[in-house]
Amino acid sequence: MRKLIIALGIVALAALPSFARTVTLTLPDGSSWSYDLPDDVANIVDQHKSEIEEKLKENNVTSTQLDNAATEVKKAYDDYVVSSLGTDHPYTVAKNGLNDFADVIRGSLPDAQVQQNVWANSWIGYLVQVGGEKFRPAFGLGLNVGAAKLDMAPLKKTCDAFKISMGGLPTTLGMPTVTVDARLGGVKVNDFELPFDVGFTISTFDSSRISKLKSAIKPVSFDFFAIGFDVRYCVWKIEKFDTRLSVGAGYYYTKGAVNVAADEANAGLEFKSHNFNLNAQISTKLAFFRPFVGARFMFTNTSVDWYAKDINWKNILSDNNENIDKAISYGLLPSKFNGGVSGFKFYPVVQGGFCFDLAVIDLTFSASYDFVSKNYGGAFSLRFSL
């Protein structure tokens, strides 16, 4: 019985009108206008006050006109809460959701980048060799497919606040990487040797171009472009089990976007990331099986800009009164808003896996874990290599 009373109390509280707060605006005639608005709308006024007052001036709005618009907004908010039993702060929840999702992207993006250009062999050998020994030039190229954990829950909160259905889209996805990569070996001239190798990777992906994926994740879409390289130097090698230890450094640049398009609103974010990393890796070989383990220390500068636009408040609040149109034109219910996050961060990552080395074909499976963002990821590569 006690649990039932508590549950009924929660439902009753959700059905109550949203808390109101007094806001003050300056009208075109210079007079002051005050009104008790729902807390969510009061947040809008506080954060967009100068824009709203500019729109009031453009429309030469009187106190009575603004009273009528504010009254309709208050009524629409009260009806919205009663009908949906959901949040009474659609603007605030949507904005916080986009801010939180920007932080998720900022954390997941480096973990997606670390899936690129993963080679099981810690050093592939010499591309150029001058001397008495027979050799084959060491190089490889192929396709790498990977993903890192991406938490969609914050974006789902934004969609819920705007009454946008995300269908069967799960709350956890993988931020994908589909890259073409290549690696070239080092140089040896008689007794002089430089046991290094250089790797290159490039990728472009757009979910809207893949019809099955587009329909599966609708109304969400994403696209990205990535390019990068790394240099590794073999500091220790022994013939037994072809054991090799290398250290190196690399740089990766990624840009892209995640978008949600619906009748109620369009929302999304755009991101750019510069990732500098230091790495160490050891590998060995047993017949055609090559296991490896390593670590990467990533120094990442990422910026994420998010937006919400074309917001259809009439649909969201289920209100077609003309005074809602006035409230929108006055800026009490903004049709767009935006924000973003940016900054530098350090990510230590452990990585490992194995490769089936089948003559000139390599099949590589790898996994990683990021100790800062607590994200995991994985990749698979199919390559031709000598």
N, C-alpha and C positions, 0 to 999 in steps of 0.2 A: 504493500500500500504506500509506503514511504517513497519508493522509487517512482510509483505512478504519479504521486503528487508533485515530485520534483520535475518529472517529464512534462506534466501539464503546465507547471509554472514556467518552464523554458519556452514552451509553445506560446503561452500567454504573453510573455515578455517580447517574443519575436513579433507578435501580432500588434503590439502597442505602437503608436506613432513614434517616429524617430525623435530623438532629443533635439530641441531647438536651441539656437544661439543667436543673439542679437548681432546684426551686421549694420554697418553704416557706410553709405555712399554719398558722394557729392553729385547733385543733379546739375544739368546744363545751366540752370538759372543761378547757380551758386549756393542754393539751399542744401541742407543736410537731410538725408533720408535714412531712417532706421527701421528695421523689421526683424522679427524673430523667424529665422529660416531653419530648416533641418540642418543638423550639424554637418552633414556631407556637403550641402550646398553652401553653408557658411565657409567650409574649407575652400571651395571653389572661389568664393568672393575674396577670401583672404589672399589666395595665391594668384589671383588674376584681377586684382582690384583696378589697376591702372587701365588694363584692356577693357574692362567692363565700363568704366567711367568714360572712356573714349567712345565706346559704342553708344552709350546713353547720349553723348553729345552729338554724335553723327545722326541719331534718330530723333533728336530734340525731345527726349522722353520727359513726361511730366510725372509728378509724384503719384497721381491717380493711376496712370498707365503702369508704373512700376509696381504699385500696390496690387493691381489686378494680376500681373504676371507672377509676382511673388506668392500670392494666394493660391494660384493654380499649381505652382511648383510644390508648395507645401501639401496641397490636397493629393497631387499625383504621387508624392513620396509616401504619404500615409497609405494610399490605396496600394502602392507597390509592395509595401511591407506586409499588409494584410493578405494580399492575394498570393504572394510568393513564399511567405514565411522564410524568406532568405535574408540577405544582408540589407541593412537600411543605409549602406554607404557604397553604392555602386561605383561612384567616381573614385573614392578613396581606395576601395578594394582593387579596382582595375589598375590604378596608378601604382599601388604597392606591389601588385602582382607583376607588372612590367619591370619595376625596379628590381624585384627579387629574381626575375627570370634573366635580367641583364647580368646579375651577379653569378647566376648558374652558368650562363654562356662564358663569362669571364673565367670561371673555374674549369669548365669542360673543354674549352678550346685548346689549351695547351696539351691536355690529355689526348685529344684527337690528333694533334700534331705529332705527338711522340709515337704514334702508330706508323708514321711514314718512314720509308727508307730503312726498314728493319732487316738486317742481313744476319743470318745465323753464324756465318764464318766471320770471326773477329778481324781477319785480314785476308783479302782474297789472293794476294801474291803480286807478281811483277807484270806490268803491262809491257815494259821495255826491258830487255836483258841483253847485254853485250858481253860476250865471253865464250868460254869453251863449252859450257853446259847446254844441253838441249832444254828447251822450255816451250811452253805454250803461253801466249799473251793472256793475262788474267783480266777478264772483264765480264760484265753481266748486265742484263736488262730484263724487265718484266713488269708485271702488274701486281700492285699491292692493294688489298681491300681491308679496311679496318674500321673500328668504331670505338667510341668512348661513351660512358654512361652520361645521359642527359635527362635531368629531372624536369618533366613537363608540368608538374603540379602548380608552380607559380603562374604559368601561362593559362592553365585551366581555370585558376581563380579569376583572372581577368575576363576570360570568356564567360564564366558563370555570372559575373557581375553585369556583363552586357547581354546576358541571356543568349549567348552564342553556343550552339551545340557542337561539341567536338566529336560526336559520334562514338565510335568504339576505340578512339585513339588512346593508348595506354598512358599512364602517368610517367612511365620511364621508357625512354627511347635510347637509341645509340646515335651519337653525333658521328656521321660517317666520314670516311676518307677513302677515296678511290683514286689512286695515283699510279702514274707511270714513272718508274725509276730506273736508274742506270748507275753502275759503279765501275770505275777504272782503277787498275792496280798501279803499283809504284815503279821505280826505276832501279836497275842494277847494271853497273858498268865495271866488269872485272871484279875487283875487290871492293869497289865503292858501291854502297847500296843505300837506297832510301825506301824502307819498307812501309810505305803509306798506301792508302787508297782514297779515292774521292767519289762521293755519291751525289747524285742529282735526282730531284723529284719534282713533278709538276702534276697538277690536278685541277679539274673543273667539273662541277656537278650542279644540276638543276632538277629538282624533283618534279617540276611542272612538265618536263619533257618526257617523263616516264609515266605513261597513262595508268598502269596498275598501281604504281606507288602514289601517284597524284590522287586517285580515287580512294586509296586506303587511308591516307592521312588527312583528307579534306576535312575542314577548310584551311589546314596548315600547309604551307609550302616552304621550301628552303633552297638556298643556292650558296655556293662558295667557290672560291678560287684559291689555290695554294701553290707555292713554289719554294724550294729550299735546296740546301746542299750541306754536306758535312765532309770533314777530313779526319781520317783515323791514322794513327801511327802505331805500328806493332812494336811493343817494347820488350816482348818476351815470346820466344817460340821454341818448341822442342819437337823433334820428329815423332816421338812416341805419341800415338793417338792424334797426331797433327794438332797439338795443343797450341793455342795462340792467345795472347793477351794484348789488347790495344787500348789506347786512350785517344780522345779526339774532341772536336768541337764542331758545332754546326749552327746554321741560321735558317729559320723558316718564317715565311710571311703568309698570312691567311686573311682573306676578307670574304664577307658573305652577308647573308640576311636570312631571317626567319619571319614569315608573314602569316597573318590570319585575315582572310577576306570573307565577310558575311554581310547580310542585309542590315544587321544592327550596327556594325562598326567594322572598320579595318584597323588592325593593330599589328605591331611587329617591331623588329629591331634590326639594326645594321651593325656589323662588327668588323674591327681590324685588329690584327695581332702580330707583333714582332717577337719572335722567340729565339733567344740565344741559349745554347746549351753546351754543357761539358759532359762527356760520357766516358765510361770505361766498360769493357766487355771481355769476357773470357769464353772460349769455345774449345771443344774437343771433338774427336770423331771416332766412332766405333762402326767399322764397315761403312755402310751407307747412311748411318744415323749420326747426326751432329747436334748435340744439345749445347745450349749457351745460356749465360746469365750475365746481367750487367746492370748498370745504374746510370741515370741521367739526372743532371742538375740543371733545371731550366730557369732562365731569367726572362720573364715575359712582361712585355708592356702591351696591354690590351685596352681598347676603347670600345664601348658599346653604347649606341644611341638608339633610344626606343621612341615610339610614337603611338598615338591613337588618333584616328581621324575619321571623317565621315560618320560621326556618331549620330545615330538615329534615336534621339531621346524619346520621340513620340512612340516608337515601337517598344523601346526598353521599358518605359513607364506606362505603356498602354493608355495613352492619353492623346486625343485628337483635338482637344479644345484649342481655339485660336490663341488663347493666352499662353499656351505652351510654346507656340510659334514665336510669340513676342519674347518670352523668357529666353529662348534660344538666340534670337536676334540681338537681345541685350547682353548676352554672354553669361547669364545666370546658369545656363546649361551649355558649356562650351562644346562646339562640334569637333574640336581637336585640342590635344595637349601633348607635350613631349618631355623628355628628360634623358638621362644617361649616366653611365659610370665609366671611370677610366683609372688607370694607374699601373704601377709596377709591382710584380710579385715574384717570389721564389718558390719553385715547386721541385722537391726531391722525388724521384720516381725510380722504382725497381722494376726491371724488365727481364723476361726470360722466355725460353721456349725451345723448339727443336726444329730440325730440318731433315728431310729425306733427300739426300744427295744422290740422284739417280743419273749417272753419266753427266750429260750436259743440262739436265733439268733439276731444278731445286724447288721443293715444296716446303715452305716455311710457315710454321705456326708459332705465334707469340702472344704473350699477355703482359699487362703492366698494372701497377698500382701506384697511385699518387697519395703520398702521406699527408699532404696539406688539404686538398679538396676531397680526399677519401674516395676518389673515383677509380674505377677499374676500366680497363679497355683490352682490346685484342685485335689481332690482324692475321691475315693469311696472304701469302705471296706465291705467285707462280712465275718462275724466271728461267731464262736460258742463261747459263754461265759456263765459263771456262776457267 
